[in-house]
Amino acid sequence: MNKQEISSLLEDGQIWYEVTEHEAVYNMAEVARIQLPYSEVNAKNLFARNDKSGWT
């Protein structure tokens, strides 16, 4: 799914969400240097790549 498909899915389900985009960071020390809303909570994404079929 791409960003638009995910947004549509959430909106169709009437699910509140908020998107915050920032530069890529690779560890928590780098996260501490950027300004993010809700600094009291952490959320992480993990993207895995399968070289044969692209992004999964």
C-alpha positions, 0 to 999 in steps of 0.5 A: 500500500502507498501513503494515499491508500493507507490514508484512504483506508483510515479515513474510510474507517473513520480512524483519527490519525496524524502524520509527522514526516522527518528526516531519516534517523537510525537510532534513539540518539538521532531521534533525540536531536529532531523535534517531534510532537508527543515527545513523551511517547515513542513509535517506530517503523520497520521496513524490510526489503526482499531483493527479489520482490521489492519492498514488503 
